[in-house]
């Protein structure tokens, strides 16, 4: 793996997927006394405003005159 002149490296896809790194994930680099560098996800991740807005639109109280049995019948069709 080669570092660019801007100090950037590409984390291989299989490692990103195994570690759960997604676009926007905050990472931290830690070096131990032996000089080994570890990359890990920061514990506190910033909120994703687009996701929060989408979830906010989905939340709320349902209002229906249908009974539970009628709703279950609809979902089973």
Secondary structure, 3 states (H helix, E strand, C coil): CCCCCCCCCCCCHHHHHHHCCCCCCCEEEEECCCCCEEEEECCCCCCCHHHHHHHHHHCCCCCCCCCHHHHHHHHHC
